[in-house]
Amino acid sequence: MNNFQQEPQNPRTINTQVGLRSFLAKMYGYMSLAVLVSAVVAFLSMTVWKPVIFGAFASHPLMFLMIFIISMFAMIGGIQVNATRNPAMSFTLLMLFAVVFGAEMSITLSLYTKASIVGAFFAATAVFGTMAVIGTTTKRDMSRLGTHLFAALIGLLVASVVNMFLQSAMISYVFSYIGVLIFAGLSMWDANRMRDMYLKYGDQVSSTGLAVTGALQLYLDFVNLFLYFVQIFGGSSRD
């Protein structure tokens, strides 16, 4: 006779666990799709569409960048505003954002070798995957970590702007490592934050809209992680 009978799990707990797994699968699925779209657009921009994209950038670089920046901020705002109100619109904007970002990345990636780009992608995938798993599974409170990471990110951005005038290759190289550390931390923090957000508000808002919001944050973490790795891998191998 078994004297150690297991207590039945609370149905609400089971439903929450099932819902969380579904939410995470949806969020990471949307994020992966956005990365794939950006990768395809970046490849096409450096090959098939190269005369148009690079020609426009060469002729009007400042205007070209301003259009990209304004459109990206507009789409980010649109995604955040429509996330819970209109999930379908939010998802469409996420895919459009991935297209725009992919075209913009092609300008930067064209400065590096294919080996550097491929190596950076695998390195970013490994780091992001590890940090996302830690962030999703840990039970530690990471609320303070986000504040410190954002402060470090602002400091890095300010220092990078200053270095645009100094033109120091060594400083840029060091900043690349700092950028990797910051976005690795943000990947973990965002994964943890979105998990907690679903557990708190998942039954009150659209889980699809929440998944799109999380996918956007994680997409930005991954892409920036990838771009900093590109700078590290391609530090001495630019075309």
LOTOR-173203 format. One record per residue (C-alpha): residue number from 1; residue in one letter; x, y, z. Coordinates in nm, 4 decimals. Layout:
<nodes>
{seq: NUM | type: A | u: X | v: Y | w: Z};
...
</nodes>
This chain:
<nodes>
{seq: 1 | type: M | u: 0.0000 | v: 0.0000 | w: 0.0000};
{seq: 2 | type: N | u: 0.1365 | v: 0.3406 | w: -0.0970};
{seq: 3 | type: N | u: 0.1379 | v: 0.5688 | w: 0.2065};
{seq: 4 | type: F | u: 0.2844 | v: 0.8614 | w: 0.0111};
{seq: 5 | type: Q | u: -0.0044 | v: 0.9611 | w: -0.2108};
{seq: 6 | type: Q | u: 0.0510 | v: 1.2768 | w: -0.4112};
{seq: 7 | type: E | u: -0.1867 | v: 1.5618 | w: -0.3455};
{seq: 8 | type: P | u: -0.3867 | v: 1.6593 | w: -0.6529};
{seq: 9 | type: Q | u: -0.2743 | v: 1.9832 | w: -0.8153};
{seq: 10 | type: N | u: -0.5023 | v: 2.2827 | w: -0.8078};
{seq: 11 | type: P | u: -0.6827 | v: 2.3048 | w: -1.1464};
{seq: 12 | type: R | u: -0.6178 | v: 2.6795 | w: -1.1482};
{seq: 13 | type: T | u: -0.2432 | v: 2.6172 | w: -1.1114};
{seq: 14 | type: I | u: -0.2493 | v: 2.3685 | w: -1.3976};
{seq: 15 | type: N | u: -0.4401 | v: 2.6125 | w: -1.6196};
{seq: 16 | type: T | u: -0.1912 | v: 2.8877 | w: -1.5354};
{seq: 17 | type: Q | u: 0.1034 | v: 2.6655 | w: -1.6262};
{seq: 18 | type: V | u: -0.0570 | v: 2.5602 | w: -1.9542};
{seq: 19 | type: G | u: -0.1453 | v: 2.9205 | w: -2.0336};
{seq: 20 | type: L | u: 0.2080 | v: 3.0371 | w: -1.9540};
{seq: 21 | type: R | u: 0.3634 | v: 2.7750 | w: -2.1810};
{seq: 22 | type: S | u: 0.1276 | v: 2.8769 | w: -2.4610};
{seq: 23 | type: F | u: 0.2073 | v: 3.2446 | w: -2.4065};
{seq: 24 | type: L | u: 0.5845 | v: 3.1900 | w: -2.4079};
{seq: 25 | type: A | u: 0.5647 | v: 2.9748 | w: -2.7215};
{seq: 26 | type: K | u: 0.3640 | v: 3.2464 | w: -2.8943};
{seq: 27 | type: M | u: 0.5954 | v: 3.5280 | w: -2.7804};
{seq: 28 | type: Y | u: 0.9165 | v: 3.3525 | w: -2.8828};
{seq: 29 | type: G | u: 0.7515 | v: 3.2390 | w: -3.2053};
{seq: 30 | type: Y | u: 0.6631 | v: 3.5970 | w: -3.2995};
{seq: 31 | type: M | u: 1.0117 | v: 3.7126 | w: -3.2019};
{seq: 32 | type: S | u: 1.1776 | v: 3.4400 | w: -3.4119};
{seq: 33 | type: L | u: 0.9566 | v: 3.5243 | w: -3.7087};
{seq: 34 | type: A | u: 1.0531 | v: 3.8920 | w: -3.6814};
{seq: 35 | type: V | u: 1.4236 | v: 3.7975 | w: -3.6747};
{seq: 36 | type: L | u: 1.3740 | v: 3.5755 | w: -3.9808};
{seq: 37 | type: V | u: 1.1973 | v: 3.8546 | w: -4.1689};
{seq: 38 | type: S | u: 1.4795 | v: 4.0987 | w: -4.0881};
{seq: 39 | type: A | u: 1.7417 | v: 3.8445 | w: -4.1968};
{seq: 40 | type: V | u: 1.5686 | v: 3.7849 | w: -4.5317};
{seq: 41 | type: V | u: 1.5206 | v: 4.1585 | w: -4.5940};
{seq: 42 | type: A | u: 1.8833 | v: 4.2331 | w: -4.4989};
{seq: 43 | type: F | u: 2.0047 | v: 3.9635 | w: -4.7398};
{seq: 44 | type: L | u: 1.7860 | v: 4.0915 | w: -5.0239};
{seq: 45 | type: S | u: 1.8937 | v: 4.4494 | w: -4.9510};
{seq: 46 | type: M | u: 2.2589 | v: 4.3511 | w: -4.9871};
{seq: 47 | type: T | u: 2.1967 | v: 4.1549 | w: -5.3082};
{seq: 48 | type: V | u: 1.8813 | v: 4.1986 | w: -5.5172};
{seq: 49 | type: W | u: 1.7795 | v: 4.5421 | w: -5.3858};
{seq: 50 | type: K | u: 2.1343 | v: 4.6716 | w: -5.3365};
{seq: 51 | type: P | u: 2.1301 | v: 4.9316 | w: -5.6199};
{seq: 52 | type: V | u: 1.8098 | v: 5.0896 | w: -5.4842};
{seq: 53 | type: I | u: 1.8825 | v: 5.0754 | w: -5.1094};
{seq: 54 | type: F | u: 2.2491 | v: 5.1681 | w: -5.1248};
{seq: 55 | type: G | u: 2.1910 | v: 5.4219 | w: -5.4008};
{seq: 56 | type: A | u: 1.9337 | v: 5.6046 | w: -5.1882};
{seq: 57 | type: F | u: 2.1630 | v: 5.5970 | w: -4.8869};
{seq: 58 | type: A | u: 2.4616 | v: 5.7250 | w: -5.0870};
{seq: 59 | type: S | u: 2.2596 | v: 6.0107 | w: -5.2366};
{seq: 60 | type: H | u: 2.0797 | v: 6.1260 | w: -4.9224};
{seq: 61 | type: P | u: 2.2335 | v: 5.9555 | w: -4.6174};
{seq: 62 | type: L | u: 2.0936 | v: 6.1935 | w: -4.3559};
{seq: 63 | type: M | u: 1.7418 | v: 6.1940 | w: -4.4993};
{seq: 64 | type: F | u: 1.7577 | v: 5.8161 | w: -4.5418};
{seq: 65 | type: L | u: 1.8475 | v: 5.7645 | w: -4.1761};
{seq: 66 | type: M | u: 1.5898 | v: 6.0163 | w: -4.0538};
{seq: 67 | type: I | u: 1.3118 | v: 5.8378 | w: -4.2433};
{seq: 68 | type: F | u: 1.4172 | v: 5.5059 | w: -4.0924};
{seq: 69 | type: I | u: 1.4409 | v: 5.6449 | w: -3.7393};
{seq: 70 | type: I | u: 1.1066 | v: 5.8267 | w: -3.7518};
{seq: 71 | type: S | u: 0.9254 | v: 5.5310 | w: -3.9071};
{seq: 72 | type: M | u: 1.0708 | v: 5.2874 | w: -3.6519};
{seq: 73 | type: F | u: 0.9722 | v: 5.5011 | w: -3.3541};
{seq: 74 | type: A | u: 0.6253 | v: 5.5431 | w: -3.5021};
{seq: 75 | type: M | u: 0.5890 | v: 5.1666 | w: -3.5419};
{seq: 76 | type: I | u: 0.7205 | v: 5.0951 | w: -3.1921};
{seq: 77 | type: G | u: 0.4647 | v: 5.3391 | w: -3.0528};
{seq: 78 | type: G | u: 0.1930 | v: 5.1826 | w: -3.2657};
{seq: 79 | type: I | u: 0.2788 | v: 4.8349 | w: -3.1418};
{seq: 80 | type: Q | u: 0.2719 | v: 4.9420 | w: -2.7776};
{seq: 81 | type: V | u: -0.0569 | v: 5.1329 | w: -2.8126};
{seq: 82 | type: N | u: -0.2393 | v: 4.8642 | w: -3.0125};
{seq: 83 | type: A | u: -0.0964 | v: 4.5610 | w: -2.8318};
{seq: 84 | type: T | u: -0.4019 | v: 4.4934 | w: -2.6155};
{seq: 85 | type: R | u: -0.6580 | v: 4.6914 | w: -2.8175};
{seq: 86 | type: N | u: -0.5872 | v: 4.5477 | w: -3.1613};
{seq: 87 | type: P | u: -0.3441 | v: 4.2526 | w: -3.1487};
{seq: 88 | type: A | u: -0.3709 | v: 4.1899 | w: -3.5246};
{seq: 89 | type: M | u: -0.2650 | v: 4.5472 | w: -3.6028};
{seq: 90 | type: S | u: 0.0148 | v: 4.5225 | w: -3.3477};
{seq: 91 | type: F | u: 0.1440 | v: 4.2015 | w: -3.5057};
{seq: 92 | type: T | u: 0.1326 | v: 4.3602 | w: -3.8533};
{seq: 93 | type: L | u: 0.3337 | v: 4.6569 | w: -3.7272};
{seq: 94 | type: L | u: 0.5872 | v: 4.4187 | w: -3.5709};
{seq: 95 | type: M | u: 0.6430 | v: 4.2481 | w: -3.9057};
{seq: 96 | type: L | u: 0.6659 | v: 4.5863 | w: -4.0824};
{seq: 97 | type: F | u: 0.9145 | v: 4.7014 | w: -3.8196};
{seq: 98 | type: A | u: 1.1223 | v: 4.3890 | w: -3.8873};
{seq: 99 | type: V | u: 1.1242 | v: 4.4734 | w: -4.2595};
{seq: 100 | type: V | u: 1.2393 | v: 4.8322 | w: -4.1984};
{seq: 101 | type: F | u: 1.5033 | v: 4.7289 | w: -3.9461};
{seq: 102 | type: G | u: 1.6312 | v: 4.4593 | w: -4.1790};
{seq: 103 | type: A | u: 1.6788 | v: 4.7111 | w: -4.4598};
{seq: 104 | type: E | u: 1.8581 | v: 4.9484 | w: -4.2238};
{seq: 105 | type: M | u: 2.0853 | v: 4.6723 | w: -4.0894};
{seq: 106 | type: S | u: 2.1989 | v: 4.5912 | w: -4.4410};
{seq: 107 | type: I | u: 2.3885 | v: 4.9214 | w: -4.4515};
{seq: 108 | type: T | u: 2.5901 | v: 4.8251 | w: -4.1433};
{seq: 109 | type: L | u: 2.6320 | v: 4.4577 | w: -4.2325};
{seq: 110 | type: S | u: 2.7719 | v: 4.5449 | w: -4.5752};
{seq: 111 | type: L | u: 3.0871 | v: 4.6661 | w: -4.3963};
{seq: 112 | type: Y | u: 3.1663 | v: 4.3180 | w: -4.2640};
{seq: 113 | type: T | u: 3.2539 | v: 3.9780 | w: -4.4070};
{seq: 114 | type: K | u: 3.0056 | v: 3.6922 | w: -4.4321};
{seq: 115 | type: A | u: 3.2124 | v: 3.4918 | w: -4.1831};
{seq: 116 | type: S | u: 3.1844 | v: 3.7710 | w: -3.9256};
{seq: 117 | type: I | u: 2.8083 | v: 3.8000 | w: -3.9763};
{seq: 118 | type: V | u: 2.7469 | v: 3.4248 | w: -3.9487};
{seq: 119 | type: G | u: 2.9723 | v: 3.3933 | w: -3.6439};
{seq: 120 | type: A | u: 2.7995 | v: 3.6882 | w: -3.4773};
{seq: 121 | type: F | u: 2.4561 | v: 3.5385 | w: -3.5443};
{seq: 122 | type: F | u: 2.5409 | v: 3.2062 | w: -3.3815};
{seq: 123 | type: A | u: 2.7072 | v: 3.3790 | w: -3.0865};
{seq: 124 | type: A | u: 2.4067 | v: 3.6074 | w: -3.0364};
{seq: 125 | type: T | u: 2.1686 | v: 3.3114 | w: -3.0614};
{seq: 126 | type: A | u: 2.3624 | v: 3.1153 | w: -2.7990};
{seq: 127 | type: V | u: 2.3877 | v: 3.4067 | w: -2.5555};
{seq: 128 | type: F | u: 2.0290 | v: 3.5207 | w: -2.6056};
{seq: 129 | type: G | u: 1.8920 | v: 3.1674 | w: -2.5699};
{seq: 130 | type: T | u: 2.0838 | v: 3.1085 | w: -2.2485};
{seq: 131 | type: M | u: 1.9832 | v: 3.4388 | w: -2.0903};
{seq: 132 | type: A | u: 1.6197 | v: 3.4037 | w: -2.1988};
{seq: 133 | type: V | u: 1.5967 | v: 3.0583 | w: -2.0397};
{seq: 134 | type: I | u: 1.7473 | v: 3.1901 | w: -1.7161};
{seq: 135 | type: G | u: 1.5112 | v: 3.4878 | w: -1.7152};
{seq: 136 | type: T | u: 1.2076 | v: 3.2712 | w: -1.7835};
{seq: 137 | type: T | u: 1.2819 | v: 3.0068 | w: -1.5214};
{seq: 138 | type: T | u: 1.4425 | v: 3.1981 | w: -1.2339};
{seq: 139 | type: K | u: 1.2370 | v: 3.2908 | w: -0.9294};
{seq: 140 | type: R | u: 1.4605 | v: 3.5773 | w: -0.8239};
{seq: 141 | type: D | u: 1.3362 | v: 3.9350 | w: -0.8215};
{seq: 142 | type: M | u: 1.5017 | v: 4.1150 | w: -1.1149};
{seq: 143 | type: S | u: 1.3193 | v: 4.4482 | w: -1.0885};
{seq: 144 | type: R | u: 1.6323 | v: 4.6364 | w: -0.9787};
{seq: 145 | type: L | u: 1.8443 | v: 4.4796 | w: -1.2511};
{seq: 146 | type: G | u: 1.6420 | v: 4.6531 | w: -1.5230};
{seq: 147 | type: T | u: 1.7078 | v: 4.9963 | w: -1.3702};
{seq: 148 | type: H | u: 2.0830 | v: 4.9371 | w: -1.3614};
{seq: 149 | type: L | u: 2.0882 | v: 4.7994 | w: -1.7169};
{seq: 150 | type: F | u: 1.8980 | v: 5.0952 | w: -1.8591};
{seq: 151 | type: A | u: 2.1308 | v: 5.3365 | w: -1.6799};
{seq: 152 | type: A | u: 2.4293 | v: 5.1522 | w: -1.8280};
{seq: 153 | type: L | u: 2.2675 | v: 5.1580 | w: -2.1725};
{seq: 154 | type: I | u: 2.2130 | v: 5.5337 | w: -2.1589};
{seq: 155 | type: G | u: 2.5749 | v: 5.5801 | w: -2.0527};
{seq: 156 | type: L | u: 2.6916 | v: 5.3616 | w: -2.3417};
{seq: 157 | type: L | u: 2.4824 | v: 5.5561 | w: -2.5928};
{seq: 158 | type: V | u: 2.6172 | v: 5.8904 | w: -2.4705};
{seq: 159 | type: A | u: 2.9752 | v: 5.7627 | w: -2.4772};
{seq: 160 | type: S | u: 2.9215 | v: 5.6205 | w: -2.8275};
{seq: 161 | type: V | u: 2.8014 | v: 5.9594 | w: -2.9526};
{seq: 162 | type: V | u: 3.1128 | v: 6.1221 | w: -2.8065};
{seq: 163 | type: N | u: 3.3298 | v: 5.8591 | w: -2.9736};
{seq: 164 | type: M | u: 3.1751 | v: 5.9497 | w: -3.3096};
{seq: 165 | type: F | u: 3.3857 | v: 6.2652 | w: -3.2873};
{seq: 166 | type: L | u: 3.6917 | v: 6.0949 | w: -3.1389};
{seq: 167 | type: Q | u: 3.6864 | v: 5.8148 | w: -3.4005};
{seq: 168 | type: S | u: 3.8716 | v: 5.5742 | w: -3.1695};
{seq: 169 | type: A | u: 3.8646 | v: 5.2160 | w: -3.2986};
{seq: 170 | type: M | u: 3.9863 | v: 5.0829 | w: -2.9629};
{seq: 171 | type: I | u: 3.7078 | v: 5.2585 | w: -2.7724};
{seq: 172 | type: S | u: 3.4491 | v: 5.1259 | w: -3.0202};
{seq: 173 | type: Y | u: 3.5851 | v: 4.7749 | w: -2.9736};
{seq: 174 | type: V | u: 3.5611 | v: 4.8002 | w: -2.5939};
{seq: 175 | type: F | u: 3.2105 | v: 4.9442 | w: -2.6219};
{seq: 176 | type: S | u: 3.1094 | v: 4.6402 | w: -2.8276};
{seq: 177 | type: Y | u: 3.1869 | v: 4.4098 | w: -2.5351};
{seq: 178 | type: I | u: 3.0018 | v: 4.6394 | w: -2.2971};
{seq: 179 | type: G | u: 2.7053 | v: 4.6401 | w: -2.5361};
{seq: 180 | type: V | u: 2.7012 | v: 4.2594 | w: -2.5407};
{seq: 181 | type: L | u: 2.6949 | v: 4.2480 | w: -2.1601};
{seq: 182 | type: I | u: 2.4153 | v: 4.5064 | w: -2.1399};
{seq: 183 | type: F | u: 2.1884 | v: 4.3404 | w: -2.3971};
{seq: 184 | type: A | u: 2.2586 | v: 3.9948 | w: -2.2598};
{seq: 185 | type: G | u: 2.1327 | v: 4.1251 | w: -1.9269};
{seq: 186 | type: L | u: 1.8339 | v: 4.2943 | w: -2.0910};
{seq: 187 | type: S | u: 1.7458 | v: 3.9685 | w: -2.2673};
{seq: 188 | type: M | u: 1.7268 | v: 3.7956 | w: -1.9308};
{seq: 189 | type: W | u: 1.5391 | v: 4.0832 | w: -1.7675};
{seq: 190 | type: D | u: 1.2832 | v: 4.1219 | w: -2.0465};
{seq: 191 | type: A | u: 1.2151 | v: 3.7470 | w: -2.0532};
{seq: 192 | type: N | u: 1.1621 | v: 3.7515 | w: -1.6781};
{seq: 193 | type: R | u: 0.9469 | v: 4.0663 | w: -1.6926};
{seq: 194 | type: M | u: 0.7170 | v: 3.9303 | w: -1.9641};
{seq: 195 | type: R | u: 0.6696 | v: 3.6036 | w: -1.7734};
{seq: 196 | type: D | u: 0.5726 | v: 3.7946 | w: -1.4596};
{seq: 197 | type: M | u: 0.3508 | v: 4.0288 | w: -1.6580};
{seq: 198 | type: Y | u: 0.1574 | v: 3.7358 | w: -1.8029};
{seq: 199 | type: L | u: 0.1156 | v: 3.5770 | w: -1.4590};
{seq: 200 | type: K | u: -0.0241 | v: 3.9056 | w: -1.3242};
{seq: 201 | type: Y | u: -0.2330 | v: 4.0313 | w: -1.6141};
{seq: 202 | type: G | u: -0.2661 | v: 3.7383 | w: -1.8554};
{seq: 203 | type: D | u: -0.6301 | v: 3.6813 | w: -1.7652};
{seq: 204 | type: Q | u: -0.7160 | v: 4.0517 | w: -1.7955};
{seq: 205 | type: V | u: -0.5696 | v: 4.1439 | w: -2.1359};
{seq: 206 | type: S | u: -0.5185 | v: 3.9808 | w: -2.4746};
{seq: 207 | type: S | u: -0.2420 | v: 3.7226 | w: -2.4421};
{seq: 208 | type: T | u: -0.1685 | v: 3.7679 | w: -2.8138};
{seq: 209 | type: G | u: -0.1200 | v: 4.1421 | w: -2.7715};
{seq: 210 | type: L | u: 0.1015 | v: 4.0820 | w: -2.4686};
{seq: 211 | type: A | u: 0.3007 | v: 3.8269 | w: -2.6696};
{seq: 212 | type: V | u: 0.3564 | v: 4.0816 | w: -2.9488};
{seq: 213 | type: T | u: 0.4790 | v: 4.3382 | w: -2.6956};
{seq: 214 | type: G | u: 0.7219 | v: 4.0858 | w: -2.5490};
{seq: 215 | type: A | u: 0.8330 | v: 3.9756 | w: -2.8944};
{seq: 216 | type: L | u: 0.9205 | v: 4.3357 | w: -2.9820};
{seq: 217 | type: Q | u: 1.1325 | v: 4.3807 | w: -2.6687};
{seq: 218 | type: L | u: 1.3126 | v: 4.0495 | w: -2.7156};
{seq: 219 | type: Y | u: 1.3624 | v: 4.1188 | w: -3.0864};
{seq: 220 | type: L | u: 1.5352 | v: 4.4481 | w: -3.0045};
{seq: 221 | type: D | u: 1.7511 | v: 4.2732 | w: -2.7426};
{seq: 222 | type: F | u: 1.8559 | v: 4.0021 | w: -2.9877};
{seq: 223 | type: V | u: 1.9233 | v: 4.2348 | w: -3.2818};
{seq: 224 | type: N | u: 2.1347 | v: 4.4725 | w: -3.0747};
{seq: 225 | type: L | u: 2.3210 | v: 4.1763 | w: -2.9251};
{seq: 226 | type: F | u: 2.3845 | v: 4.0518 | w: -3.2784};
{seq: 227 | type: L | u: 2.5081 | v: 4.3905 | w: -3.4031};
{seq: 228 | type: Y | u: 2.7546 | v: 4.4247 | w: -3.1168};
{seq: 229 | type: F | u: 2.8825 | v: 4.0737 | w: -3.1836};
{seq: 230 | type: V | u: 2.9263 | v: 4.1684 | w: -3.5505};
{seq: 231 | type: Q | u: 3.1516 | v: 4.4542 | w: -3.4416};
{seq: 232 | type: I | u: 3.3533 | v: 4.2184 | w: -3.2220};
{seq: 233 | type: F | u: 3.3861 | v: 3.9411 | w: -3.4812};
{seq: 234 | type: G | u: 3.4566 | v: 4.1839 | w: -3.7620};
{seq: 235 | type: G | u: 3.6863 | v: 4.4206 | w: -3.5719};
{seq: 236 | type: S | u: 3.9818 | v: 4.3378 | w: -3.7951};
{seq: 237 | type: S | u: 3.8081 | v: 4.1833 | w: -4.0945};
{seq: 238 | type: R | u: 3.6141 | v: 4.4581 | w: -4.2652};
{seq: 239 | type: D | u: 3.5991 | v: 4.4509 | w: -4.6424};
</nodes>
